[in-house]
Amino acid sequence: MSLDMFRLDGKIALVTGGNRGIGLAIATLFGEAGAQVMLTGRTETDAVRSLVEGQPDRFAWVAGDVTDPATPAALVAATLERFGRLDVLVNNAGVADGGNFHEFDDARLARIMETNFTAPFRIARAAIPPMLAQGKGSIVNIGSISGFVANKPQLQVAYNSSKAAIHQMTTVMAFEYASRGIRVNALAPGYVVSDMTANGIANAEMNRVWTENTPMGRFGKPEEMATCALFLASDAASYVTGATLVADGGYITH
């Protein structure tokens, strides 16, 4: 086996939530591995602008609100128009919200589920036809350890449920398309330094609990999640489908 199996030369990738954190790290690494990458998110950040302006033949940007039902098809269409094909989809966009179960209102529930589950469902649904037409593709859905456990000390039943749904969607999609050349896997990060975890990391009590419950005793880095996503997206994982790769410093081992 050659290390070239981890390369993405000639591949076209679409990364949602690619404007910051894990998504940006994934998009950047995919570009370094040879892919051309369409990044999308609600707002274009300085980091994205720098990538696109610095390497316009490798990176492109399209703004989009993934909760808008029209956005998924538009994102795929923009990718096909810009690069001519779609080989890899990374469903990374997501939001978190917490609170007591019996006080969690419908509006907050809808926001979580629409962003974390319905949007990835729709985007994958839009990406499947061009992948079927070319006979090959790879989808990486970003789940979470929260899809396996009840987090502490925060209460976040809606978020956890949305990520569990992503894991199950991954399993069923993988089964349905395995014989047609499309692999579907998920990545379940633990506590990673990002905008989503910034408030918790800054909170002394939450920081202590999260760190103490992670056997490696530290938070993950976006770049560490990116390398896992690269493996799943690349031909190095050619016999891997329906898997959820946990990258959490050992959090769910206890």
C-alpha positions in Angstrom: 0.0 0.0 0.0 1.3 3.4 -1.0 1.0 6.6 1.1 -0.4 8.1 -2.1 -3.7 6.4 -1.1 -4.1 9.3 1.4 -3.9 11.8 -1.4 -6.9 13.5 -2.9 -5.3 14.6 -6.2 -7.9 15.3 -8.9 -10.7 15.1 -6.4 -13.3 17.7 -5.8 -14.6 18.3 -2.3 -17.5 20.3 -0.8 -17.1 21.2 2.9 -20.0 22.8 4.8 -19.3 24.9 7.8 -15.9 25.4 6.1 -15.4 29.0 7.3 -14.0 28.2 10.7 -12.9 25.5 13.2 -13.0 21.9 12.2 -14.5 22.6 8.8 -11.8 25.1 7.9 -9.1 22.7 9.1 -10.6 19.9 6.9 -10.9 22.1 3.8 -7.3 23.3 4.3 -5.9 19.8 4.7 -7.9 18.5 1.7 -6.3 21.3 -0.4 -2.8 20.3 0.8 -3.7 16.7 -0.1 -4.4 17.7 -3.7 -8.1 18.3 -3.7 -9.9 21.3 -5.1 -12.3 22.5 -2.4 -15.6 24.4 -2.4 -16.1 25.9 1.1 -19.4 27.1 2.3 -20.9 28.7 5.4 -23.1 31.6 6.4 -20.3 34.2 6.3 -16.9 34.4 4.6 -14.2 34.7 7.2 -10.8 36.3 6.7 -9.2 32.8 6.8 -11.4 31.7 3.9 -10.8 34.8 1.9 -7.1 34.3 2.3 -7.3 30.7 1.1 -9.4 31.6 -1.9 -7.4 34.7 -2.9 -4.1 32.9 -2.3 -5.0 29.7 -4.3 -8.0 30.5 -6.5 -7.5 27.4 -8.6 -7.7 25.2 -5.5 -10.3 26.8 -3.2 -13.6 28.5 -3.9 -16.3 29.9 -1.7 -20.1 30.1 -1.8 -22.2 31.5 1.0 -25.2 29.5 2.1 -27.6 28.9 5.0 -27.9 25.2 5.1 -31.2 25.3 6.9 -32.8 26.9 3.8 -34.4 24.1 1.8 -33.1 25.6 -1.4 -29.4 25.7 -0.3 -28.4 22.0 -0.6 -29.1 21.8 -4.3 -27.5 25.2 -4.8 -24.3 24.2 -3.1 -24.0 21.1 -5.2 -24.8 23.0 -8.3 -22.2 25.7 -7.5 -19.6 23.0 -6.9 -20.4 21.3 -10.2 -20.3 24.6 -12.1 -17.0 25.6 -10.6 -15.1 22.3 -10.7 -17.1 20.0 -12.9 -17.7 17.1 -10.5 -18.1 16.2 -6.9 -16.1 13.4 -5.3 -16.2 14.2 -1.6 -18.8 15.8 0.6 -18.1 16.7 4.2 -21.3 17.5 6.2 -19.7 19.6 8.9 -22.1 22.6 9.6 -23.7 22.4 13.0 -24.9 24.3 16.0 -25.2 23.5 19.7 -27.7 24.5 22.4 -28.4 23.2 25.8 -30.9 23.3 28.6 -33.3 21.2 30.6 -35.3 18.7 28.5 -38.7 19.8 29.9 -37.9 23.5 29.2 -36.5 23.0 25.7 -38.9 24.9 23.4 -39.9 24.0 19.9 -38.0 26.8 18.2 -34.7 25.8 19.8 -35.4 22.1 19.0 -36.2 23.0 15.3 -33.0 25.0 15.0 -30.9 22.2 16.3 -32.5 19.5 14.2 -32.7 21.5 11.0 -29.1 22.5 11.2 -27.6 19.3 12.5 -29.7 16.6 10.9 -32.2 17.9 8.2 -29.6 20.0 6.4 -26.9 17.2 6.2 -29.7 14.8 5.0 -30.7 17.3 2.2 -27.1 18.1 1.2 -26.2 14.4 1.0 -29.4 13.7 -1.0 -28.3 16.4 -3.5 -24.8 15.1 -3.7 -25.7 11.5 -4.3 -26.9 11.8 -8.0 -23.7 13.2 -9.4 -21.7 10.7 -7.4 -23.9 7.9 -8.8 -23.4 9.2 -12.3 -19.6 9.0 -12.0 -19.8 5.7 -10.1 -17.8 6.8 -7.1 -17.9 9.1 -4.1 -17.2 9.6 -0.5 -19.4 11.3 2.2 -18.1 12.2 5.6 -20.8 13.2 8.1 -19.5 15.0 11.2 -21.2 13.5 14.2 -20.1 13.7 17.8 -19.3 11.7 20.9 -22.5 13.4 22.1 -24.3 10.9 19.8 -23.2 8.1 22.1 -23.2 9.6 25.6 -24.9 12.0 27.9 -22.5 14.9 28.3 -21.8 16.5 31.6 -22.1 19.0 33.3 -24.1 20.6 30.5 -27.6 19.3 29.5 -28.1 19.1 25.7 -30.5 16.4 24.8 -31.5 17.9 21.5 -27.9 18.3 20.3 -27.1 14.7 21.4 -30.2 13.4 19.6 -29.3 15.2 16.4 -25.8 13.7 16.4 -27.1 10.2 17.1 -29.4 10.7 14.1 -26.3 11.6 12.0 -24.6 8.3 13.0 -27.6 6.3 12.1 -28.1 8.1 8.8 -24.5 7.3 8.0 -25.1 3.6 8.7 -28.1 3.3 6.5 -26.7 5.4 3.7 -23.6 3.3 3.6 -25.7 0.1 3.3 -27.8 1.6 0.5 -24.9 2.8 -1.7 -22.1 0.4 -0.9 -22.7 -1.6 -4.1 -22.8 1.6 -6.2 -19.4 3.0 -5.4 -20.3 5.5 -2.7 -18.8 5.2 0.7 -20.4 7.0 3.7 -18.7 7.3 7.0 -19.0 9.6 10.1 -16.4 11.3 12.3 -17.3 11.7 16.0 -15.1 14.4 17.6 -14.8 14.8 21.3 -14.1 18.2 22.9 -12.2 20.2 20.3 -11.1 23.7 20.6 -13.5 25.7 18.4 -16.1 28.4 18.4 -18.7 25.9 19.5 -16.7 24.9 22.7 -15.1 28.3 23.4 -17.6 29.4 26.1 -17.3 26.0 27.9 -13.5 26.0 27.7 -13.5 29.5 29.2 -15.7 28.3 32.0 -13.5 27.0 34.8 -15.9 24.3 36.0 -16.8 23.0 32.6 -13.2 23.1 31.5 -12.3 21.0 34.6 -15.0 18.4 34.1 -14.4 18.1 30.4 -10.7 17.7 30.8 -10.9 15.3 33.8 -13.3 13.1 31.8 -11.0 12.9 28.8 -8.3 10.3 29.6 -5.7 12.1 27.5 -6.3 15.1 29.7 -6.6 17.7 26.9 -8.9 19.1 24.3 -8.5 18.1 20.7 -7.3 20.4 17.9 -9.3 21.0 14.6 -6.2 19.8 12.7 -6.5 16.4 14.5 -10.0 16.0 13.3 -9.0 17.0 9.8 -6.5 14.1 9.5 -9.3 11.7 10.5 -11.6 13.2 7.9 -8.9 12.9 5.3 -8.5 9.2 6.0 -12.2 8.6 5.7 -12.5 10.7 2.5 -9.4 9.2 0.8 -8.8 5.8 -1.0 -6.8 4.8 2.1 -10.3 4.0 3.5 -11.4 2.2 0.4 -12.8 -0.8 2.4 -14.4 1.4 5.1 -18.1 2.4 4.9 -20.8 2.7 7.5 -18.2 3.4 10.2 -18.2 6.2 12.8 -14.6 7.0 13.7 -14.4 8.4 17.3 -11.6 10.9 17.9 -12.1 12.0 21.5 -8.9 11.5 23.5 -10.6 8.4 25.1 -13.7 10.2 26.4 -16.2 7.4 25.7 -13.9 4.7 27.1 -15.5 5.1 30.6 
